[in-house]
Amino acid sequence: MFLFHIAAFLILILCISWKFRICLVEAFPVGCSVLVLFLYVLSFFRILSFSDYVAVAVVAAAAVYAIIVYKKSKANGRNMLRFIRRELLSASSLTALAMAVIVTACVSAKTVSWWDDYNFWATDVKALFYLDGFAGRYGNVAAEFGDYPPGTQMVKWWFLHFSPGGFKEGLMFAGYYFMNLSFLFPLLRRMKRRNILTMAAAAIALWLFPSVAEVFWCDGCCADLTMALVYGNFLAAVADWKRHGQPFYYIRQALLLMVLMLIKNTGFIWVAFGLLFAYGYHFLRHKMDDMEKWEKRKDRRALFIMTLFPVLTEISWLGFCLMNRRVAKLTGTAIQMATGGMNIPDYHDGMVKAFAEAFVKWPLHRWNTIAVDLSPLSLYLLLLLFVFLLYKYHLLDKRVAGYTGGFLAVTGIAFYGINLVSHLTIFVVETQYLEPFGMVSSIERYGAPFAIGGLYLLAFYVLEECRNRIGLVLCMLFVFLTADYGSGYRALYGYRSGIDEIMAERDAIIDGQGKDFLAAVEAGRGEALGRVLYLRDISDISWVRNTYLGFEASPVPVMHGNIDASSWTGQDVINALRDAHAEFLYVDEIAGDKEELFGGLLPEGEFRYGCLYQVGDGYGCLYQVENGYNRLYQVEN
C-alpha cells in the first residue's frame, strides 16, 4: 500500500507543478502542506487509514485521466508525458528525490533519544499511529503537553503507516526529515545541468543548511526547525512577486500559514511576523508598481481572506483541545503568571548575564566546529549586512532592501526580547539556563524561525536575482563555511554508534516494577485502554522513569502519583483517581496498610498490588481486570 501513497503524493505535486507552472521542487512544500492538512482533518474522526483508499483513488483517477487525454488528443498526451519526464528527470528533481530516498534509508535505524521526544513528539505520534487519529477526552498520552499542535505528527504518521504492522521509530524520523526536506527543496530550483558532482554538493549543502543555526534536529524531532523552514518558505512566497495576481500566489501563502500555525504553540508568533511582512511588502509594491485603486483593493481583499485561514485553523485545534480537556503544562504556567499565582525565583541577574554572554559569544550550534562559528549576535548582524550587499550589488531594489533589512532588524529585536522575557518568567525555574551553554541552546532552538527563516529569505533573493550558477555557488559557499558537519553526519549516520547505549539506558531506567506495569496494560497492543493512574510509594519518585514509561505504554495514557501511607486514606485514593480522571488503577507495593487504603473500594475480595483495576461507580469502586483488559472480572454488587 505504501507504493500507492508515494505515487499519489508524486501525482499531487506533479499536478501542482503542471497547473501553476512551477518546477517540481517548488511544488513540494505545497504538496506537503496539503498532505498535512488532509491528514489533520482525518485525525479528528480517527480514520487516518482512510487515506489508503484516497491514495488508490488518486492513482486510479490519474491513470484514467491520462488514458482519456491520450485518446482525445495524442498531441496533448505526448505533451503531458514530456512535462512529466522533464520534471522528474530535471537536475533539481533528481537531487530532491535521491535525497528523500537516501535520507529515509540512512535514518531507518534511528531510535528515540531526545528528552522532548520522550515527553511528547514520539510518545504522541505513537498513540496517533495506533489509534488512527486523535485520542478522545482525557485520552492523550502526553497529558502535560495536551494542546501541542499536531502539524509535524501528520507526516510522521504517514511514514509510520508505510509499515502498519508495528511502530518503527526509524520511519518516524524518516517522516520528520522528509517534511523538513520538502520545505528545503525549493532552494534547488536553479539547478539546470545534471552534473553528478554539482548535484551531490548541492544535496550536502541542503542537508547541512539548518545546522548553521540549529542542531537539535540532528538528534530529535525538533518542531522549531520545521517551523523555521515553513516560515522561511512563507517569506519567500511573499517576495515571489512575479506570481502576484495569480491564485497560486495567495493559495500557497494560505497553506503555509495554516501549517505554520499547526506546528507548535508558538507558531502564532511567527504567523504574526509573517503577516506583518506580507502586508508591509504588499503596500510597498503597491507604491513601487503604481497600482490602480481597484488592483489595490483586490489585493487587500485577498490578503484579508488569506489571513482568515490560519486563524480558523488555530480555532479548530484550540476548540478540539477545549472539548477534550487537553492543556499543556506551560499554558497553565502562563495562566498562573498572568493571574499572579506563581512565585518566581529571583534568578533574574543570572539569567540576564547568561543570556548576554550566550548571545554575544557562544556559537549558535553550541560548540566549536571546523567551520566558522556564528554567535546569535553575529548572525543577526550578518543578515543585515547581506541585505546591504544585495542592494549594493544591485540585486535588490533600494526600497525592497530597506524594507527587508528593517523587517529583519525589528523582528530580530522583538524575538530576542521575547526570548529573554520568557527566561525571566516562564523558564526562570529551569536552572540550566543560568549557564551560557544552556542559554544558547534555548536561543538557537527557539530562535530558529528568525535565524533560518531569515537566511531562507535571503537565499531566495540571491537565487532569484543571480539566475546563473553564481547564486547557487554563493549560497553553498556560505553553508560550507558555517555548517556544523559533525552534527549533520550524526543525524544521518553517525547516530548508529550510540544505539546500543540508548537501548541499554531505556532498559535500565524502566525497572522491574515498571516492566510489570507495561505487561499489565498490554503496552504495544495498540488498543485504546482508558487513562491509567499508576501509583507508587512516596519513597519512589522518578519523573524520568515516568516519562520513559509513558513512551513505552503509548497509546495507553498514564498518569503517575505517589502515596504516603502515613497520611493517606481511602478518600485520598478516590480524590487522586478523580483528579487524574482515571478509568483504571494500578498500584505497586506500598509501605502501609493496603486494606485501609484500598479495601473499601472493592465490592468484595482482597486488594492486590501489581494488578490492573477498572474504576467504576463515580471513582468509588474498583473491579479487577484479569487476563488482559478485554475481559473484566465481573463483581455482583
N, C-alpha and C positions, 0 to 999 in steps of 0.2 A: 504493500500500500504506500510505502514511503516514496516510491518512484512516481506515483500519481501526484503526491503533494509537491514534489520537486518540479515535476513537469507543469503542474498548474501554476506554480509561482513563476516559472520561466515564461509561461504564456502570458501571465498577468503583466510582467514588466515589458515583454515584447509588445503587447497591446498598448501600454502606456507610451512606449517609445514611438510606436507607429502613429498613434493618434495625435500626439503632441509634438512630433518631430524633434525628439531629443535623442541623444545617444543612449545606449543601453545602460551604461554605468550611472547616468543621471536618473534613470528610472528606478534604480534600486531603493533609494530612500522612500520614494513614493509608494512603491510596491510593498516595502516592509511596513510602512505606516498603515496601509490598507489592511495588511495581514494582522497587525496588532489590534486594530480597531474591530475587525471582523471577529477575531477570537475573543476579544473583550466582551462583545455582545453575547456570544455563545456561552461564555462563562457564567453569566447571570442565571441562565437556565440549566446549567450543568449538563450541557450537551456538546462539549468540545469535540468529542469523537464524531459528531455530525459533519465535521469538516472533511471526513473521509468521503462522504457522499458528494460534497461540494467539489472536492478535488477531482473525483471521477467525472462529475458532470462537466466541469470546466474543460478537461481534456477531451471528452467526447464532443462537446459543443465546438471546440476549436477544430477538431478533425472534420466534423460535418461542415462547418463554415468553410474550411479550406477546400473541401471537395466541391461545394456549391459554387464558390468563387471560380475555381478552375474550370468547372463545366460551363459556367456562364460566359467566361472570357479567359481563354488560355493566356492572353497577354497580361491580364490582371493577376492571374495565378502565378505566372512567372515573375512578375514584379514583386509580389508578396514573398516568394521564395528567395528572390535576390536580396530583398531587405533583411529577411531572417538570416540568410547566410552572411551578409555583410556585417550585421550587428554582432552575431555570435562569434564571428571569426576576426573581429577587429582586435587590434593590439590591446586596447583598454579592457574589452570584454574577456578576452582570453586570460589576461592577467587577473582580473577580478574572479572569474570562475575557478581558475587554478588556485588562487589564494583561499577561496571558500573550501575547496576540496582538501588542500594541504593542511590548512589550519584545523579542520574537523578531524582529519586523521591524526595530526600531531597531538591534539589535546584529548584524544579518546581515552587516555588512561588517567586523566586528571581527577583528583579527589578533593573533596571539600576540606579546606584547612583554615580559611579566614574566619575570624570570630563573627563578623557580621553575617556571613553566610549561614553559620550555625544558628545565629539569632533569628534570622528572617529569610534571607534571599534563597537559600537552598531548602530550608525547612518548609517554607510556604509553597514553593513550586513543587516539592514532593507531594504535598497534600493536593495541590491543583491537579497533578498528574493522576493520582489515584481516585480523586473524587469527580474528575471530569468537569471541573468548574469550581466556582467559589463555594466555600463552606457556608452553612446556614448560621442562624443565630447562636452565638457562643461556640461555634464550631471551628473557628480559625485557630490554627495550631500555634501561631506566634502571638499570644494574647497581648503582649506588651507592645506589639507593632501592628495592631489590627487595622489601622487606617492607612498603612503604607500602600501607595498605588501599585497596580499590577502590570504596568506597561512592559517592563523587561521580562516579566514572567511569561508573557504570552509566547514570545519567540523561543524561550527555553522549553516551554511545554511542547511547542511544535516539533522541536528536535527530539525531545524525550519520546514523543509519540511515534517517532520512526521505529522505536523498539518498544511496543506496547506491553510486552511480557513482563517488564520489571523496570524499576527506577535505576537508570545508569547515569552516574554523576558526570562521566565524560561527555555524554550527549548534552547535559545541561550546560556545561561550559562551551560546547560547540555552538549551541544556540545563542549564548551570550556574546561570543566573539563574532558570530555571523551578523548579529544585529548591529554591533559596533562597526564592522567592516562595511555593511550596507550603506551606512552614512559617511564612510570614508571614500567609497569607490568613486564618487563624482570627481574627486581630485585627480583621477587618472584620465579624464576625458580628453586631454590634449595629446595623449599618446597616439601617434599615427603609424609609425613603422613597426612591423612585427620583428623586432630585433630581440633575441633571447636575453642578451646581456642588459639591454635597457629595461626590458620588462622585469627581469629579476631585480635589478637595482631599484626600480620604482616600487615593486612589491615589498622589498625590505624597508624602504623609506616609509611606505604607508603603514606598515606594521609598527615601526618604531616611533612614528609621529606622536602618538599620545604620551609616550614615555618622556618627552621633552619636559612636560609639566605635571605628570600624574603617573604613579606606578602601582596604586592599589589594584588596578585592573589586572595586573600581572599575576596576582595571587588569588583573587576572588572576583565575585560578580559585582563590582563597584558600580552602582547606578549613577554616580556622579559623572563618570566618564561618558556613559551613554547620553546623559542629559547634556553634557558639553557638546557632543557631536551633533545632536539634534538641534541644539541652539545655534551652533555654527552653521549648520545647513540652512536654518531659517534666515539668519542674517545674510547669507549668500543668496538665498532665494529672493529676498527683498531687493538686494543690489543687482539682481539679474534683470535689469530694466528693459533689455531688448525684448523680453517676453511680455512687457506691460500691456495691458489691454486684452490679453488672451485669457480665456477661462482658466487655463493651466496655471497661470501666474498666481491667481488667488487660491485655487484649489490646493496647490502644493503647500502654500503657506498655512492654510487652514488645517490640513492634515498634520503638518509638522507641529503646529501649536497644540493640537489635541493630544498627540503622542507625548509631547514635552510635558503637558500637564499630568499625564498618567505615569511618568517615570518615577517621580519621588515627591514627597510632600512639599519640598522647597521648589518644585517646578513652577509654581505660580510666580515666584520672584523673577525667574528667567523668562517666563511668558510676558510678564510686565515689561521687563527690559527690552525684549524682542519687539513688543508692540510699540514701545517708545521709539525704537529705532525705525520701525516701519512707518509710523505716522510722520515722524520728522523727515525721513528720507523722501516720502511721497510729496510732502509740502514743498521740500526743496526742489524736487524735479518739476513740480507744477510751475515754479518760477523759472527754472532753467529752460524748460521746453516751451514756455509761454503758452500754456494750455488754455483752451477756451473754457468758459464757465461751466458749460454742460459736461465737458470732459472731467473737470474737477469734481463736480457733484457726483458723477457716475463713479469716479474712483473712490471718493469718500464713502459713498454708499456701500461699495464693495468691501472697503476696509472695515466698516462697521459690522457688516454681516460676517466677515471673516473673524472678527473679534468675538462674536457670539459663540462660535463653535467651541473654543477651549473653555469658555465659561460654562456652557451646557455640559461639557464633558466632566468638569470638576463637580458640578451639581449632581450628576448621575452617580459618581463614585461616593461623594460625601453622603448623599441620600441613602445609598446602599449600606454604608457603614453605620449610619444612624439607625436604620431599621434593624440591623443585625448586631448592634451593640459592639462595634469594632472601634477601638480607640488606641492610639499609640501612647506609650509612656511619656514621650517628650511633649505630646499635645496636652496631656494632663499637667505636666510641669509648667508649661507656658500659661495654662489657665490659673494655676496656683500663683505664679508670679504676678499675673495681671490683677488678681484679687488680693494680693498682699499676704497670701497664706504660706509663703515659702521663706524659710530663713536662709539667707545667702551667706556663706562663709566669707570672711574678709581676706580673700586671696587676690584682691584687685591689683595691688602693686606687682606681685609676682607674675600675674597673667600679662599685664601690660609690658613688663620687662621681657618676658619670654616672647611675646608677640613681636616686639620691636626687633629683638635680636634675630628671630627666625625670618622676619620679613626682609631684613636688610642683608643678612649674611648667609643664611643656610640655603643649600641647593633645593630647588623645588622637588626634585626626585629623591630628596632626603639624605643621599650620601654622595660622596665624590666619585666621579667616573673618569674614564679616559678621555671623555669629550669635554666640552665647555659646560660648566655647571652654572645654571641661571638661578639666582635667587628670585623670590616674588617681586621685589622692587626692580631688579634689573630687567626682568621680562616685561614688567609694566612700562618701564621707560623705553625698552626696545620696541614694543608695539607702537608707541607714539613716534619713535624715530623712523620706523618702517613706513608709517603713513607719510611722514615728511619726505622721505626718499621717493616714494611713489609720486608725490606731487612734483618734486624737484626734477625728476626724470620724465615728466610729462606723461605718466601712466594714469594719473588721476586728475580730473578737473579740480581746480583750486577750491571750488565750493564743496564738492564731494569729499575732497581730502580734509577740508576744515571740519565738515560735519562728522565724518568718520572719526577723526582724531579727537574731537570734542566729546563724542559719544563714548569712546573707549576711556578717555580720561575721567569723565564724570561717573560712568558706571563702575569703573575700577575703584575709584574712591568710595563710592556708595557701597559696593560689595565688601571691600576690606573693612569698611567701617561697621557694616552689619556683622561681619565675621568676628571682629574684636568685641562688639557688644554682646554677641552670643556667648563668648567665652567668659565675659564678666557677669553673665546672668545664668542662662540655661546650663552651660557646661562648667560652671565655676566649681562644682563639687568634684569634677574629674581632674584629679591632681596630676595626671600625666601631661596635661597641657602647661604645667608650670616649668617644664623643661623645653628648650628650643626645639629639640627633635620631635617631641610630641606636638608642639605647636605648629611646626612647619608641615607635619603630617596632616594636620587639620586644614591648614591654609591650602596645601596642594590639592587635597581631596575636594573640599567644598568650593574651592576657587577654580576648579577645572572648567566649569562653563565659561567663566570670564577668560581664563588664560587660553584654553584650547579653542573655545569659540571665537575669540579674537584672532588667533592665529589662522583659524579656518577662513575667516572673512578676508584677511589679508592675502592668504594663498589664492582665494578666488579672484581677487583683484589682479594679482600677478599673472595667474594663468589666463585670465580673460584678456588682459591687455598685451601680454607678451605672447602672441599667437604662435611664435616659433618655439623651438625647443628650449630657448633660454629660460623662459619662465619655469618650466618643469625642472630644469637643472638647478636654478636658484633655490627652489623650494626643497629639492632633495639635498642640496648642499647644507642648507640651514639645519635640516633634520639630522644629517650625519655628523654635524659639528656639535649638536646639543643633546642628542638622544642618550638614554640610559641603555646601553647594549646588554648589560648583564641581566637587567630585569626583563627586557624583551626576549632574550634567549630563555630565561627561566620560565616565562609564561608559555612559551611554545614547546619547549622540550626539556629544559633543564630541571623542571619540577620532578621528573621521574626519579631522580636520585633520592628524593625525600618521601616517596610514597610509603615505604615500609615504616618509617618513623611516624608518619601521620596516623597510619592504621594502628600501630602499637600504642600511640598516645590515646587514641579513641578507646581502645580495649582497656587501657589502664584507668582511664577516667571513669568509665562506667563499671562500677563494682559488681560483685555477685548479686547483691540485692536488686540493683538496677536491671541486671540481665533477667532476673526472675520476674520483675515487673513487666519488662518488654515481652516476655513469653506469655504472661497472663493476659495482656491486652492484644496479644497476637499481632505485634507490630510487623508491618510489611505485608499484611494480607491485602491492604488497600480497601477495606470496608469501613464504613462511616460509623464507628463507635463514637458515642457522645462524649462530652467532656469528662475527663477523669481527674479527680483530686487525689494526688499521691502524697500521703503523709509519712513523715519520718520523725524520729525523736529530735528534740530541741538541740541535742548534742551533735547532731549530724547535719549541719547546714553546708551546702555546697552549691552556689549558683552556677559554677562552671559545669558541674556534673548535670545539674538540672537542664542546662541549655543543650548539652550533648544528648541527654535523654529525649528532649523534645524533638531533636532532629531524627533520632533513630525511631521514635514512636510514630512520627508523622505517617499517615494522616490523622492519627488519633490525637485530639487536643488534650494536653496535660497541663494541669495547674499543680503547683507544688506548695507544700506547707510543712510546718514543724510543730510538734506537740510538746508542751511542757506538762508532763503528767502531774507535777506537784501543784499545779494551779488550774488545770483544765477540768471541765466536767462534760457530761454528755451534751449539755446545751451548747457548750463551746464548739463541739464537733458539728452539731447541727448548724450553728452560725457560720462555721468555716465552709460547710457544704453549700449553704445558701449564698454566701459572699462569692464563692467560686462558680456559682451556677452549675454545679456539678451534677452529672447524671450517673456517675459511677464513683466508687471509692475504693482505694487500695491503700493498705497500711502496712508498713514494715514494723517489726517488733519494737514496742515502746517500753521504756523503763517505768512501769507503773501498773496499776490495776486495770486490765483491759475491760473487765466486766463493768466497772464503774464508768469507764469512758464510752464503751460501745454496746454493752449488754442491753441497755434499754432501747436500743434502736432495732433490735432483732425481734420479730414476732415470736420466734422460738429458736432453740438451739444455742450453741456457744459460738461466740465471735472468734474467728481465726485470722491470725496475721498471714500476710502473703497470699491473700485471696481477693478476687475481684467481686465487689458487691454493686448491685444496681440500687440507685437511690429512688425511693418512692414515697408516696403519701406526704407530699409537701416537705421533703427532706427529713421526715420523722421515722422512716423505716428503711432497712437495708435488706435486700434479697440477694442471696449468694448466687454467683454465676459459676456454673460448673461446665467443664469440657468445652470451653470457648464461649464467647459472648453471644453466639447464635442460639444457645439453649439455656434459658434461665431456669434456675431452680425455683419452682413454684411453691409458695408457702400459703396455706389457707389461713386467713385471719380469723 
